[in-house]
Amino acid sequence: MRKNKIYNQEALQELQKKYGFTRDYIIKSIKGERIGTYPLRIQEEYKQLDDAAKLAIRKQSEKQLNN
């Protein structure tokens, strides 16, 4: 049984706005199913956006725990 990965929806939307590609193309680029310059850029930027979102959530969580 194959498990579907859940992607950061905000990051996907930002990449769609920036590059003008469909959601499907963005996801396939992130998965590595598309080859080329843009898919590589999309993979790198998605990782950066996702990491930044996780860091912000972690910081907010720590801030709330300390209060």
TIVOLO-14268 format. One record per residue (C-alpha): residue number from 1; residue in one letter; x, y, z. Coordinates in pm, 1 decimal. Layout:
N
<node><seq>NUM</seq><type>a</type><c1>X</c1><c2>Y</c2><c3>Z</c3></node>
...
//
This chain:
67
<node><seq>1</seq><type>m</type><c1>0.0</c1><c2>0.0</c2><c3>0.0</c3></node>
<node><seq>2</seq><type>r</type><c1>138.6</c1><c2>336.7</c2><c3>-104.8</c3></node>
<node><seq>3</seq><type>k</type><c1>112.2</c1><c2>627.9</c2><c3>136.6</c3></node>
<node><seq>4</seq><type>n</type><c1>42.8</c1><c2>973.8</c2><c3>-4.4</c3></node>
<node><seq>5</seq><type>k</type><c1>276.7</c1><c2>1248.5</c2><c3>108.0</c3></node>
<node><seq>6</seq><type>i</type><c1>119.6</c1><c2>1565.0</c2><c3>241.0</c3></node>
<node><seq>7</seq><type>y</type><c1>272.9</c1><c2>1880.1</c2><c3>95.7</c3></node>
<node><seq>8</seq><type>n</type><c1>283.0</c1><c2>2229.2</c2><c3>244.6</c3></node>
<node><seq>9</seq><type>q</type><c1>-12.7</c1><c2>2390.7</c2><c3>66.8</c3></node>
<node><seq>10</seq><type>e</type><c1>107.9</c1><c2>2748.0</c2><c3>119.4</c3></node>
<node><seq>11</seq><type>a</type><c1>445.7</c1><c2>2665.0</c2><c3>-31.8</c3></node>
<node><seq>12</seq><type>l</type><c1>274.7</c1><c2>2499.9</c2><c3>-329.9</c3></node>
<node><seq>13</seq><type>q</type><c1>58.6</c1><c2>2807.7</c2><c3>-385.4</c3></node>
<node><seq>14</seq><type>e</type><c1>358.6</c1><c2>3041.7</c2><c3>-369.2</c3></node>
<node><seq>15</seq><type>l</type><c1>547.7</c1><c2>2830.2</c2><c3>-622.9</c3></node>
<node><seq>16</seq><type>q</type><c1>242.2</c1><c2>2825.1</c2><c3>-851.3</c3></node>
<node><seq>17</seq><type>k</type><c1>221.6</c1><c2>3205.1</c2><c3>-836.9</c3></node>
<node><seq>18</seq><type>k</type><c1>592.6</c1><c2>3249.2</c2><c3>-896.4</c3></node>
<node><seq>19</seq><type>y</type><c1>633.7</c1><c2>3008.2</c2><c3>-1187.9</c3></node>
<node><seq>20</seq><type>g</type><c1>282.1</c1><c2>2991.9</c2><c3>-1331.4</c3></node>
<node><seq>21</seq><type>f</type><c1>279.1</c1><c2>2611.8</c2><c3>-1346.5</c3></node>
<node><seq>22</seq><type>t</type><c1>-6.2</c1><c2>2385.5</c2><c3>-1241.9</c3></node>
<node><seq>23</seq><type>r</type><c1>-21.8</c1><c2>2230.9</c2><c3>-896.7</c3></node>
<node><seq>24</seq><type>d</type><c1>28.0</c1><c2>1889.2</c2><c3>-1056.1</c3></node>
<node><seq>25</seq><type>y</type><c1>348.4</c1><c2>2000.9</c2><c3>-1232.1</c3></node>
<node><seq>26</seq><type>i</type><c1>481.9</c1><c2>2155.4</c2><c3>-909.4</c3></node>
<node><seq>27</seq><type>i</type><c1>418.9</c1><c2>1834.7</c2><c3>-710.9</c3></node>
<node><seq>28</seq><type>k</type><c1>570.7</c1><c2>1614.5</c2><c3>-981.1</c3></node>
<node><seq>29</seq><type>s</type><c1>874.4</c1><c2>1843.7</c2><c3>-988.7</c3></node>
<node><seq>30</seq><type>i</type><c1>915.1</c1><c2>1812.5</c2><c3>-610.7</c3></node>
<node><seq>31</seq><type>k</type><c1>887.5</c1><c2>1433.4</c2><c3>-636.5</c3></node>
<node><seq>32</seq><type>g</type><c1>1153.7</c1><c2>1428.3</c2><c3>-907.6</c3></node>
<node><seq>33</seq><type>e</type><c1>918.6</c1><c2>1308.1</c2><c3>-1180.5</c3></node>
<node><seq>34</seq><type>r</type><c1>1004.8</c1><c2>1606.5</c2><c3>-1400.6</c3></node>
<node><seq>35</seq><type>i</type><c1>1352.2</c1><c2>1680.0</c2><c3>-1534.9</c3></node>
<node><seq>36</seq><type>g</type><c1>1495.6</c1><c2>2018.7</c2><c3>-1621.7</c3></node>
<node><seq>37</seq><type>t</type><c1>1605.0</c1><c2>2352.3</c2><c3>-1484.9</c3></node>
<node><seq>38</seq><type>y</type><c1>1268.2</c1><c2>2460.8</c2><c3>-1347.8</c3></node>
<node><seq>39</seq><type>p</type><c1>1193.2</c1><c2>2136.7</c2><c3>-1163.7</c3></node>
<node><seq>40</seq><type>l</type><c1>1532.1</c1><c2>2161.0</c2><c3>-989.9</c3></node>
<node><seq>41</seq><type>r</type><c1>1462.0</c1><c2>2520.6</c2><c3>-886.7</c3></node>
<node><seq>42</seq><type>i</type><c1>1115.4</c1><c2>2421.2</c2><c3>-768.2</c3></node>
<node><seq>43</seq><type>q</type><c1>1259.1</c1><c2>2135.0</c2><c3>-556.9</c3></node>
<node><seq>44</seq><type>e</type><c1>1513.2</c1><c2>2366.6</c2><c3>-393.8</c3></node>
<node><seq>45</seq><type>e</type><c1>1265.5</c1><c2>2646.6</c2><c3>-328.1</c3></node>
<node><seq>46</seq><type>y</type><c1>1000.8</c1><c2>2409.5</c2><c3>-193.8</c3></node>
<node><seq>47</seq><type>k</type><c1>1251.8</c1><c2>2267.8</c2><c3>54.2</c3></node>
<node><seq>48</seq><type>q</type><c1>1347.7</c1><c2>2619.6</c2><c3>166.1</c3></node>
<node><seq>49</seq><type>l</type><c1>984.7</c1><c2>2728.9</c2><c3>204.8</c3></node>
<node><seq>50</seq><type>d</type><c1>887.5</c1><c2>2409.9</c2><c3>387.4</c3></node>
<node><seq>51</seq><type>d</type><c1>1187.2</c1><c2>2431.3</c2><c3>622.6</c3></node>
<node><seq>52</seq><type>a</type><c1>1110.5</c1><c2>2797.9</c2><c3>696.7</c3></node>
<node><seq>53</seq><type>a</type><c1>746.7</c1><c2>2713.0</c2><c3>775.0</c3></node>
<node><seq>54</seq><type>k</type><c1>849.4</c1><c2>2429.5</c2><c3>1007.9</c3></node>
<node><seq>55</seq><type>l</type><c1>1099.5</c1><c2>2656.9</c2><c3>1185.1</c3></node>
<node><seq>56</seq><type>a</type><c1>835.6</c1><c2>2927.8</c2><c3>1233.7</c3></node>
<node><seq>57</seq><type>i</type><c1>591.8</c1><c2>2673.1</c2><c3>1377.9</c3></node>
<node><seq>58</seq><type>r</type><c1>858.3</c1><c2>2535.5</c2><c3>1610.4</c3></node>
<node><seq>59</seq><type>k</type><c1>951.9</c1><c2>2885.8</c2><c3>1733.8</c3></node>
<node><seq>60</seq><type>q</type><c1>587.5</c1><c2>2977.3</c2><c3>1793.8</c3></node>
<node><seq>61</seq><type>s</type><c1>530.6</c1><c2>2651.6</c2><c3>1979.8</c3></node>
<node><seq>62</seq><type>e</type><c1>833.3</c1><c2>2709.3</c2><c3>2202.7</c3></node>
<node><seq>63</seq><type>k</type><c1>720.1</c1><c2>3066.6</c2><c3>2267.2</c3></node>
<node><seq>64</seq><type>q</type><c1>377.8</c1><c2>2947.2</c2><c3>2380.6</c3></node>
<node><seq>65</seq><type>l</type><c1>527.2</c1><c2>2679.0</c2><c3>2603.4</c3></node>
<node><seq>66</seq><type>n</type><c1>746.7</c1><c2>2936.7</c2><c3>2777.6</c3></node>
<node><seq>67</seq><type>n</type><c1>451.7</c1><c2>3163.4</c2><c3>2859.1</c3></node>
//
